[in-house]
Amino acid sequence: MTRATSRQAALTEAADDALFEQMATGDLAPLGELFDRYHASVRHFLLRLQVDAGEVDDLVQETFLTASRAAGAFTPGAPGRPFLFGVAAQLVRRRRRGFARLRRMLESLGRHPSAPSTSPADRTEADQRTAALYAAIAKLSDRHREVLIMAELGEMSGVEVASALGLPPGTVWRRLSEARAELARRLKGMQS
């Protein structure tokens, strides 16, 4: 086994915190391994945050590059995915430029086919409910929308969300509760 092959094997077997620790010392070799492990999850997370499809790949790359520079802030023993989601969420916040971009993102979500239903009337009703849900989510504040998407759609625990966003877990639970309540009010208001 060559030296390069043995190093790659060691990186493949290394825990996330060991990879981040190596990057914190300036070694960028672990970046490729982290990318291989998590790029699909980060991409999916960004799409759920309603990032324009044309920007997702750039943001995925930017997430990993930013994470390599912030590797010293990684909590030893923690999994890498929440940290990367937090970096991605912060990058998205910086890129938001107004409602026009958000509207384009929502329109791109509308192009995804919904599950087939039994009749055109059922399909229309389901499409209307989905559109109402996305519209209500879009009206949430960034802080509420991020927490809701990470916890509900990203299937992250409250502790993982807190770690990703650099918040106390209690703050995450409060924001999640507020987001759910606001979403329920908006959806109920749309049905009236």
N, CA and C of each residue as an Amber inpcrd file, in Angstrom:
protein
   576
   0.8550000  -1.1760000   0.0000000   0.0000000   0.0000000   0.0000000
   0.8960000   1.2330000   0.0000000   0.6140000   2.1590000  -0.8810000
   1.4130000   3.3700000  -0.9530000   1.0820000   4.3000000   0.1990000
   1.9390000   5.2580000   0.4040000   1.7270000   6.2210000   1.4910000
   0.4320000   7.0070000   1.2810000   0.1740000   7.4480000   0.0220000
  -1.0540000   8.2070000  -0.2770000  -2.2960000   7.3500000  -0.0520000
  -2.2170000   6.0770000  -0.4350000  -3.3580000   5.1830000  -0.2590000
  -3.6270000   4.9400000   1.2200000  -2.5640000   4.7470000   2.0030000
  -2.7550000   4.5120000   3.4350000  -3.2870000   5.7680000   4.1300000
  -2.8570000   6.9310000   3.6750000  -3.3800000   8.1670000   4.2700000
  -4.8650000   8.3150000   3.9500000  -5.2600000   8.0110000   2.6990000
  -6.6700000   8.1130000   2.3140000  -7.5060000   7.1230000   3.1260000
  -6.9930000   5.9290000   3.3450000  -7.7050000   4.9340000   4.1500000
  -7.8830000   5.4360000   5.5800000  -6.8550000   6.0810000   6.1170000
  -6.9440000   6.6290000   7.4790000  -7.9880000   7.7390000   7.5440000
  -8.0290000   8.5830000   6.5130000  -9.0310000   9.6560000   6.4850000
 -10.4410000   9.0850000   6.4040000 -10.6130000   8.0480000   5.6060000
 -11.9310000   7.4440000   5.4310000 -12.4490000   6.8720000   6.7400000
 -11.5550000   6.3380000   7.5550000 -11.9580000   5.7300000   8.8230000
 -12.0190000   6.7260000   9.9730000 -11.5050000   7.9100000   9.8020000
 -11.4220000   8.8950000  10.8900000 -12.8000000   9.4380000  11.2550000
 -12.9830000   9.7180000  12.5290000 -14.2130000  10.3480000  13.0080000
 -14.2340000  11.8120000  12.5640000 -15.4290000  12.3780000  12.5040000
 -15.5800000  13.7630000  12.0600000 -14.6960000  14.7210000  12.8550000
 -14.6930000  14.5590000  14.1830000 -13.9270000  15.5120000  14.9840000
 -12.4270000  15.4120000  14.7030000 -11.9400000  14.2270000  14.3720000
 -10.5210000  14.0870000  14.0230000 -10.2200000  14.8060000  12.7100000
 -11.1500000  14.7330000  11.7720000 -10.9630000  15.4230000  10.4940000
 -10.9550000  16.9410000  10.6910000 -11.9010000  17.4330000  11.4880000
 -11.9410000  18.8730000  11.7570000 -10.6920000  19.3190000  12.5130000
 -10.2190000  18.4750000  13.4260000  -9.0040000  18.8070000  14.1800000
  -7.8140000  18.9460000  13.2340000  -7.7000000  18.0390000  12.2630000
  -6.6130000  18.1210000  11.2910000  -6.7260000  19.3890000  10.4460000
  -7.9450000  19.7230000  10.0490000  -8.1380000  20.9430000   9.2400000
  -7.7990000  22.1880000  10.0360000  -8.0720000  22.1670000  11.3310000
  -7.7780000  23.3260000  12.1770000  -6.2830000  23.6150000  12.2200000
  -5.4710000  22.6030000  11.9390000  -4.0140000  22.8030000  11.9200000
  -3.5280000  23.2560000  10.5450000  -4.4360000  23.3840000   9.5850000
  -4.0650000  23.8490000   8.2580000  -4.0000000  22.7440000   7.2130000
  -4.2140000  21.5040000   7.6110000  -4.1940000  20.3680000   6.6860000
  -5.5570000  20.2720000   6.0050000  -5.6020000  20.4870000   4.6990000
  -6.8770000  20.4660000   3.9830000  -7.2220000  19.1040000   3.3870000
  -6.3780000  18.0960000   3.5660000  -6.6630000  16.7580000   3.0360000
  -7.9910000  16.1970000   3.5590000  -8.3480000  16.4110000   4.8280000
  -9.6160000  15.8690000   5.3270000 -10.8570000  16.5180000   4.7000000
 -10.6930000  17.6600000   4.0670000 -11.8380000  18.3510000   3.4740000
 -12.5340000  17.4730000   2.4370000 -11.7630000  16.7580000   1.6370000
 -12.3470000  15.8760000   0.6270000 -13.1690000  14.7570000   1.2430000
 -12.6740000  14.1990000   2.3330000 -13.4120000  13.1300000   3.0100000
 -14.7250000  13.6620000   3.5890000 -14.6700000  14.8280000   4.2210000
 -15.9060000  15.4230000   4.7570000 -16.8850000  15.7320000   3.6250000
 -16.3720000  16.2230000   2.5200000 -17.2270000  16.5090000   1.3690000
 -17.9010000  15.2250000   0.8950000 -17.1300000  14.1540000   0.7560000
 -17.7000000  12.8820000   0.3160000 -18.7910000  12.4040000   1.2720000
 -18.5890000  12.6010000   2.5660000 -19.5530000  12.1350000   3.5640000
 -20.8470000  12.9590000   3.5610000 -20.7240000  14.2780000   3.4070000
 -21.8600000  15.1390000   3.7210000 -22.3560000  16.0470000   2.6010000
 -21.7440000  16.0490000   1.4300000 -22.1770000  17.0150000   0.4150000
 -23.6330000  16.8030000   0.0070000 -24.0830000  15.5650000  -0.0790000
 -25.4750000  15.3240000  -0.4670000 -26.4400000  15.8470000   0.6060000
 -26.1060000  15.6370000   1.8760000 -26.9590000  16.1330000   2.9650000
 -27.0130000  17.6580000   2.9790000 -25.8550000  18.2870000   2.7810000
 -25.8050000  19.7560000   2.7690000 -26.6010000  20.2940000   1.5860000
 -26.4540000  19.6590000   0.4340000 -27.1970000  20.0910000  -0.7650000
 -28.6970000  19.9840000  -0.5270000 -29.1260000  18.8570000   0.0370000
 -30.5560000  18.6520000   0.3130000 -31.0580000  19.6840000   1.3330000
 -30.2570000  19.9380000   2.3530000 -30.6220000  20.9400000   3.3590000
 -30.8020000  22.3120000   2.7160000 -29.8690000  22.6870000   1.8460000
 -29.9580000  23.9890000   1.1830000 -31.2020000  24.0810000   0.3030000
 -31.5200000  23.0050000  -0.3830000 -32.7390000  23.0140000  -1.2010000
 -33.9790000  23.1930000  -0.3260000 -33.9750000  22.5840000   0.8500000
 -35.1090000  22.7310000   1.7660000 -35.1750000  24.1260000   2.3810000
 -34.0480000  24.8030000   2.4310000 -34.0480000  26.1970000   2.8890000
 -34.5170000  27.1390000   1.7880000 -34.9070000  26.5650000   0.6740000
 -35.4580000  27.2960000  -0.4590000 -34.4100000  28.1610000  -1.1500000
 -33.2070000  27.6260000  -1.2420000 -32.1520000  28.2880000  -1.9940000
 -32.4180000  28.0340000  -3.4720000 -32.2180000  29.0450000  -4.2810000
 -32.4040000  28.9210000  -5.7220000 -31.5460000  27.7720000  -6.2360000
 -32.1430000  26.8960000  -7.0480000 -31.4530000  25.6990000  -7.5320000
 -30.1450000  26.0390000  -8.2440000 -30.0790000  27.1810000  -8.8900000
 -28.8670000  27.5860000  -9.5820000 -27.7340000  27.9760000  -8.6460000
 -28.0210000  28.2060000  -7.3860000 -27.0130000  28.6190000  -6.4160000
 -26.5920000  27.5040000  -5.4700000 -27.3190000  26.4040000  -5.4850000
 -27.0860000  25.3540000  -4.4880000 -25.6620000  24.7990000  -4.5590000
 -25.2030000  24.4450000  -5.7410000 -23.8760000  23.8450000  -5.8420000
 -22.7800000  24.8090000  -5.3790000 -22.9240000  26.0800000  -5.7110000
 -21.9590000  27.0730000  -5.2320000 -21.9780000  27.1660000  -3.7130000
 -23.1750000  27.1450000  -3.1310000 -23.2800000  27.2240000  -1.6730000
 -22.7490000  25.9690000  -0.9970000 -22.9180000  24.8200000  -1.6200000
 -22.3640000  23.5880000  -1.0470000 -20.8400000  23.7240000  -0.9650000
 -20.2200000  24.1390000  -2.0680000 -18.7640000  24.3160000  -2.0580000
 -18.3430000  25.3690000  -1.0370000 -19.0690000  26.4700000  -1.0150000
 -18.7290000  27.5410000  -0.0790000 -18.8740000  27.0720000   1.3670000
 -19.8660000  26.2190000   1.6200000 -20.0690000  25.6790000   2.9670000
 -18.8390000  24.9090000   3.4250000 -18.3400000  24.0320000   2.5670000
 -17.1810000  23.2250000   2.9610000 -15.9060000  24.0580000   3.0820000
 -15.7280000  25.0190000   2.2020000 -14.5500000  25.8820000   2.3080000
 -14.6010000  26.7240000   3.5780000 -15.7860000  27.2540000   3.8830000
 -15.9500000  28.0480000   5.1020000 -15.7530000  27.1680000   6.3350000
 -16.2740000  25.9460000   6.2900000 -16.1090000  25.0240000   7.4130000
 -14.6310000  24.6980000   7.6390000 -13.8640000  24.6030000   6.5660000
 -12.4350000  24.3160000   6.7420000 -11.7320000  25.4660000   7.4460000
 -12.1600000  26.6950000   7.1540000 -11.5550000  27.8590000   7.8130000
 -12.0410000  27.9980000   9.2580000 -13.2440000  27.4780000   9.5330000
 -13.8130000  27.5790000  10.8860000 -13.6220000  26.2900000  11.6810000
 -12.7810000  25.3900000  11.1940000 -12.6070000  24.0800000  11.8330000
 -12.2060000  24.1870000  13.3010000 -11.5130000  25.2410000  13.6620000
 -11.1150000  25.4230000  15.0560000 -12.2830000  25.6240000  15.9980000
 -13.4410000  26.0120000  15.4630000 -14.6350000  26.2170000  16.2890000
 -15.4580000  24.9430000  16.4450000 -15.0540000  23.8760000  15.7750000
 -15.7850000  22.6160000  15.8430000 -15.6630000  22.0190000  17.2340000
 -16.7690000  21.5300000  17.7840000 -16.7900000  20.9420000  19.1180000
 -16.2930000  19.4960000  19.0520000 -15.2030000  19.1760000  19.7320000
 -14.6950000  17.7990000  19.7190000 -15.7670000  16.8090000  20.1700000
 -15.8340000  15.7020000  19.4610000 -16.8000000  14.6550000  19.7900000
 -18.1530000  14.8280000  19.1220000 -18.3790000  15.9640000  18.5100000
 -19.6680000  16.2250000  17.8580000 -19.6610000  15.6650000  16.4410000
 -20.8490000  15.3480000  15.9240000 -20.9010000  14.9260000  14.5190000
 -20.7170000  16.1310000  13.5920000 -20.2460000  15.8870000  12.3900000
 -19.9540000  16.9670000  11.4520000 -21.1750000  17.5670000  10.7810000
 -22.2140000  16.7780000  10.5570000 -23.3770000  17.2570000   9.8060000
 -24.0210000  18.5000000  10.4180000 -24.3280000  18.5270000  11.7180000
 -24.9280000  19.7510000  12.2820000 -24.0340000  20.9810000  12.1220000
 -22.7370000  20.8110000  12.2830000 -21.8030000  21.9240000  12.1150000
 -21.8850000  22.4580000  10.6840000 -21.8800000  21.5490000   9.7210000
 -21.9520000  21.9510000   8.3160000 -23.2970000  22.6040000   8.0010000
 -24.3810000  22.0950000   8.5770000 -25.6950000  22.7170000   8.3730000
 -25.6990000  24.1350000   8.9430000 -25.0440000  24.3240000  10.0790000
 -24.9690000  25.6580000  10.6630000 -24.2000000  26.6180000   9.7840000
 -23.0860000  26.1510000   9.2310000 -22.3020000  26.9830000   8.3090000
 -23.1570000  27.3300000   7.0940000 -23.8480000  26.3220000   6.5480000
 -24.6950000  26.5510000   5.3710000 -25.8050000  27.5530000   5.6910000
 -26.4320000  27.4200000   6.8460000 -27.5120000  28.3410000   7.2300000
 -26.9940000  29.7720000   7.3420000 -25.8030000  29.9320000   7.9060000
 -25.2380000  31.2800000   8.0260000 -24.9210000  31.8650000   6.6540000
 -24.4310000  31.0450000   5.7450000 -24.1490000  31.5250000   4.3930000
 -25.4330000  31.9390000   3.6780000 -26.4830000  31.1820000   3.8830000
 -27.7720000  31.5140000   3.2600000 -28.2730000  32.8500000   3.7980000
 -28.1700000  33.0290000   5.1140000 -28.6140000  34.3000000   5.7010000
 -27.8830000  35.4750000   5.0770000 -26.6120000  35.3120000   4.8290000
 -25.8250000  36.3960000   4.2350000 -26.2430000  36.6730000   2.7990000
 -26.7040000  35.6540000   2.1170000 -27.0420000  35.8040000   0.6930000
 -28.4640000  36.2990000   0.4280000 -29.2830000  36.2560000   1.4120000
 -30.6780000  36.6650000   1.1780000 -30.7260000  38.1470000   0.8240000
 -31.4190000  38.4490000  -0.2340000 -31.4530000  39.8410000  -0.6950000
 -32.8540000  40.3820000  -0.8570000 -33.8370000  39.6970000  -0.3550000
 -35.1730000  40.2530000  -0.4770000 -36.1980000  39.2380000  -0.9370000
 -37.3930000  39.6930000  -1.0270000 -38.5230000  38.8280000  -1.3200000
 -38.5060000  38.2850000  -2.7410000 -37.9550000  38.9830000  -3.7040000
 -37.9400000  38.5030000  -5.0880000 -37.1990000  37.1770000  -5.1870000
 -36.0700000  37.0640000  -4.5000000 -35.3160000  35.8050000  -4.5120000
 -36.1180000  34.7050000  -3.8360000 -36.7560000  35.0180000  -2.7340000
 -37.5560000  34.0340000  -2.0290000 -38.7050000  33.5440000  -2.9090000
 -39.3210000  34.4490000  -3.6380000 -40.4080000  34.0630000  -4.5360000
 -39.9180000  33.1060000  -5.6220000 -38.7530000  33.3600000  -6.1810000
 -38.1930000  32.4570000  -7.1920000 -37.9390000  31.0750000  -6.6030000
 -37.4680000  31.0460000  -5.3640000 -37.2200000  29.7590000  -4.7130000
 -38.5140000  28.9780000  -4.5490000 -39.5480000  29.6540000  -4.0990000
 -40.8340000  28.9850000  -3.9080000 -41.4050000  28.4970000  -5.2290000
 -41.2240000  29.2770000  -6.2750000 -41.6970000  28.8560000  -7.5950000
 -40.9720000  27.5940000  -8.0460000 -39.6760000  27.4930000  -7.7470000
 -38.9430000  26.2860000  -8.1380000 -39.4400000  25.0710000  -7.3660000
 -39.8530000  25.2560000  -6.1220000 -40.4200000  24.1390000  -5.3600000
 -41.7360000  23.6790000  -5.9690000 -42.4790000  24.6030000  -6.5290000
 -43.7620000  24.2710000  -7.1440000 -43.6070000  23.4170000  -8.3860000
 -42.4130000  23.3440000  -8.9690000 -42.1860000  22.5400000 -10.1640000
 -42.0080000  21.0660000  -9.8480000 -41.7770000  20.7490000  -8.5870000
 -41.6250000  19.3470000  -8.2100000 -43.0080000  18.7050000  -8.1890000
 -43.1550000  17.5760000  -8.8410000 -44.4760000  16.9470000  -8.8810000
 -44.8980000  16.4730000  -7.4980000 -46.1660000  16.6220000  -7.2170000
 -46.6910000  16.1290000  -5.9520000 -47.1040000  14.6680000  -6.1410000
 -47.3520000  13.9970000  -5.0580000 -47.7490000  12.5940000  -5.1150000
 -49.0770000  12.4670000  -5.8720000 -49.2050000  11.4360000  -6.6680000
 -50.4450000  11.2840000  -7.4250000 -51.6340000  11.0940000  -6.4880000
 -52.7590000  11.6700000  -6.8430000 -53.9720000  11.4940000  -6.0570000
 -55.0190000  10.8240000  -6.9290000 -56.1400000  10.5610000  -6.3510000
 -57.1340000   9.7480000  -7.0500000 -57.9270000  10.5170000  -8.0890000
 -58.0530000  11.8050000  -7.9400000 -58.8360000  12.5650000  -8.9010000
 -58.2010000  13.9350000  -9.1310000 -58.5670000  14.5880000 -10.2320000
 -58.0440000  15.9450000 -10.4600000 -58.4260000  16.9080000  -9.3330000
 -59.6200000  16.7420000  -8.7840000 -60.0520000  17.6210000  -7.6880000
 -59.1710000  17.4120000  -6.4520000 -58.8660000  16.1270000  -6.1400000
 -57.9870000  15.8390000  -5.0050000 -56.5910000  16.3970000  -5.2430000
 -56.1010000  16.2550000  -6.4710000 -54.7720000  16.7580000  -6.8210000
 -54.7210000  18.2760000  -6.6900000 -55.7590000  18.9430000  -7.1570000
 -55.8260000  20.4040000  -7.0590000 -55.8490000  20.8440000  -5.6020000
 -56.6370000  20.1440000  -4.7950000 -56.7190000  20.4790000  -3.3650000
 -55.3730000  20.2570000  -2.6760000 -54.7090000  19.1560000  -3.0020000
 -53.3940000  18.8820000  -2.4100000 -52.3780000  19.9330000  -2.8410000
 -52.4110000  20.3240000  -4.1200000 -51.5010000  21.3620000  -4.6140000
 -51.7540000  22.6880000  -3.9070000 -53.0200000  23.0030000  -3.6560000
 -53.3600000  24.2510000  -2.9700000 -52.8630000  24.2160000  -1.5180000
 -53.0170000  23.0610000  -0.8550000 -52.5220000  22.9350000   0.5220000
 -51.0000000  23.0680000   0.5660000 -50.3230000  22.4310000  -0.3930000
 -48.8610000  22.5190000  -0.4470000 -48.4190000  23.9570000  -0.6910000
 -49.0810000  24.6240000  -1.6390000 -48.7320000  26.0210000  -1.9240000
 -48.9750000  26.9020000  -0.7000000 -50.0750000  26.6440000   0.0100000
 -50.3720000  27.4250000   1.2180000 -49.3060000  27.1890000   2.2870000
 -48.8760000  25.9360000   2.4270000 -47.8390000  25.6170000   3.4070000
 -46.5290000  26.3370000   3.0710000 -46.0930000  26.2520000   1.8080000
 -44.8570000  26.9260000   1.4090000 -44.9790000  28.4410000   1.5630000
 -46.1340000  28.9820000   1.2540000 -46.3290000  30.4250000   1.4110000
 -46.2510000  30.8110000   2.8820000 -46.8410000  29.9860000   3.7520000
 -46.8010000  30.2730000   5.1920000 -45.3720000  30.1420000   5.7260000
 -44.6320000  29.1350000   5.2680000 -43.2420000  28.9750000   5.6980000
 -42.4060000  30.1650000   5.2250000 -42.6680000  30.6180000   4.0090000
 -41.9040000  31.7430000   3.4570000 -42.1180000  33.0230000   4.2600000
 -43.2520000  33.1540000   4.9160000 -43.5530000  34.3650000   5.6900000
 -42.9600000  34.3290000   7.0910000 -42.4250000  33.1810000   7.5050000
 -41.7840000  33.1070000   8.8110000 -40.4920000  33.9260000   8.7770000
 -40.0830000  34.3930000   9.9190000 -38.7910000  35.0880000   9.9910000
 -37.6840000  34.0830000   9.6780000 -36.5220000  34.5770000   9.2680000
 -35.4010000  33.6880000   8.9490000 -35.0810000  32.7730000  10.1230000
 -35.0440000  33.3250000  11.3320000 -34.6560000  32.5090000  12.4930000
 -35.6670000  31.4090000  12.7710000 -36.9610000  31.7050000  12.5600000
 -37.9770000  30.6670000  12.7640000 -37.9600000  29.6490000  11.6210000
 -37.8080000  30.1220000  10.3950000 -37.8090000  29.2260000   9.2340000
 -36.6260000  28.2590000   9.3040000 -35.4270000  28.7560000   9.6460000
 -34.2460000  27.8960000   9.7320000 -34.4430000  26.7710000  10.7400000
 -34.9100000  27.1200000  11.9290000 -35.0960000  26.1240000  12.9820000
 -36.1570000  25.1070000  12.5630000 -37.2530000  25.5810000  12.0030000
 -38.3340000  24.6890000  11.5800000 -37.8510000  23.7190000  10.5060000
 -37.1480000  24.2210000   9.5140000 -36.6830000  23.3660000   8.4150000
 -35.6380000  22.3760000   8.9130000 -34.7240000  22.8230000   9.7610000
 -33.7040000  21.9060000  10.2770000 -34.3360000  20.7890000  11.1040000
 -35.2790000  21.1500000  11.9800000 -35.8750000  20.1560000  12.8830000
 -36.9060000  19.2760000  12.1770000 -37.7900000  19.8820000  11.4210000
 -38.8980000  19.1280000  10.8340000 -38.5130000  18.4520000   9.5200000
 -37.9130000  19.1890000   8.6140000 -37.5950000  18.6240000   7.3070000
 -36.1990000  18.0060000   7.2790000 -35.2670000  18.5910000   8.0150000
 -33.9110000  18.0600000   8.0750000 -33.7650000  16.9390000   9.0750000
 -34.8320000  16.6850000   9.8530000 -34.8710000  15.6110000  10.8460000
 -33.6850000  15.6630000  11.8050000 -33.3550000  16.8900000  12.2240000
 -32.2760000  17.0630000  13.1960000 -32.8860000  17.2160000  14.5820000
 -32.1700000  16.7420000  15.5780000 -32.6350000  16.9090000  16.9520000
 -32.4490000  18.3730000  17.3590000 -33.1090000  18.7670000  18.4330000
 -32.9700000  20.1290000  18.9360000 -31.5330000  20.4420000  19.3170000
 -30.8380000  19.4510000  19.8670000 -29.4420000  19.6420000  20.2580000
 -28.5750000  19.8440000  19.0100000 -28.8500000  19.0830000  17.9440000
 -28.0890000  19.2460000  16.7030000 -28.3420000  20.6190000  16.0850000
 -29.6090000  21.0660000  16.1100000 -29.9450000  22.3860000  15.5740000
 -29.2230000  23.4610000  16.3860000 -29.2590000  23.3170000  17.7080000
 -28.5920000  24.2890000  18.5770000 -27.0990000  24.3460000  18.2740000
 -26.4950000  23.1930000  18.1100000 -25.0640000  23.1420000  17.7920000
 -24.7850000  23.7810000  16.4400000 -25.6230000  23.4820000  15.4620000
 -25.4210000  24.0030000  14.1060000 -25.5340000  25.5180000  14.0550000
 -26.4570000  26.0700000  14.8150000 -26.6970000  27.5080000  14.7740000
 -25.9650000  28.2680000  15.8850000 -25.2900000  27.5390000  16.7570000
 -24.5660000  28.1920000  17.8510000 -25.4900000  28.8330000  18.8670000
 -26.6100000  28.1570000  19.1460000 -27.6160000  28.6760000  20.0770000
 -27.7830000  27.7210000  21.2520000 -28.2800000  28.2200000  22.3870000
 -28.6280000  27.3080000  23.4710000 -29.8350000  26.4570000  23.0560000
 -29.9030000  25.1960000  23.4840000 -31.0350000  24.3430000  23.1040000
 -32.3930000  24.9400000  23.4810000 -32.4640000  25.6110000  24.6110000
 -33.7240000  26.2310000  25.0160000 -34.2120000  27.2670000  24.0080000
 -33.2860000  28.0160000  23.4430000 -33.6420000  29.0050000  22.4200000
 -34.1790000  28.3100000  21.1810000 -33.5570000  27.1960000  20.8110000
 -34.0290000  26.4360000  19.6490000 -35.4520000  25.9480000  19.8840000
 -35.7090000  25.3740000  21.0620000 -37.0490000  24.8500000  21.3520000
 -38.0820000  25.9760000  21.3750000 -37.7000000  27.1410000  21.9180000
 -38.6300000  28.2750000  21.9300000 -38.9310000  28.7170000  20.5120000
 -37.9050000  28.8740000  19.6930000 -38.1150000  29.3000000  18.3060000
 -38.9350000  28.2760000  17.5240000 -38.6730000  27.0110000  17.7690000
 -39.4300000  25.9620000  17.0800000 -40.9000000  26.0070000  17.4920000
 -41.1500000  26.1920000  18.7630000 -42.5280000  26.3050000  19.2430000
 -43.2140000  27.5320000  18.6460000 -42.5070000  28.6510000  18.6270000
 -43.0670000  29.8710000  18.0330000 -43.3200000  29.6900000  16.5390000
 -42.3950000  29.0360000  15.8500000 -42.5530000  28.8180000  14.4080000
 -43.7590000  27.9380000  14.1220000 -43.9240000  26.8780000  14.8990000
 -45.0750000  25.9770000  14.7020000 -46.3850000  26.7100000  14.9670000
 -46.4100000  27.5040000  16.0390000 -47.6320000  28.2410000  16.3750000
 -47.9550000  29.2680000  15.2930000 -46.9520000  29.9880000  14.8330000
 -47.1710000  30.9920000  13.7870000 -47.6070000  30.3230000  12.4870000
 -47.0140000  29.2060000  12.1660000 -47.3850000  28.4740000  10.9570000
 -48.8320000  28.0090000  11.0470000 -49.2310000  27.4890000  12.1930000
 -50.6220000  27.0480000  12.3810000 -51.5910000  28.2280000  12.2370000
 -51.2290000  29.3870000  12.8140000 -52.0930000  30.5710000  12.6930000
 -52.2100000  30.9970000  11.2350000 -51.1170000  31.0180000  10.5340000
 -51.1440000  31.4610000   9.1140000 -51.9670000  30.4930000   8.2770000
 -51.7900000  29.2030000   8.5020000 -52.5490000  28.2170000   7.7270000
 -54.0370000  28.2890000   8.0490000 -54.3600000  28.5100000   9.3130000
 -55.7680000  28.6340000   9.7010000 -56.3730000  29.8990000   9.0780000
 -55.5910000  30.9840000   9.0410000 -56.0450000  32.2280000   8.4330000
 -56.2800000  32.0820000   6.9370000 -55.5010000  31.2360000   6.2890000
 -55.6620000  31.0260000   4.8390000 -56.8990000  30.2000000   4.5380000
 -57.3210000  29.3650000   5.4920000 -58.4940000  28.5050000   5.2730000
 -59.7850000  29.2610000   5.4910000 -59.7220000  30.3530000   6.2490000
 -60.9460000  31.1160000   6.5670000 -61.4830000  31.8300000   5.3610000
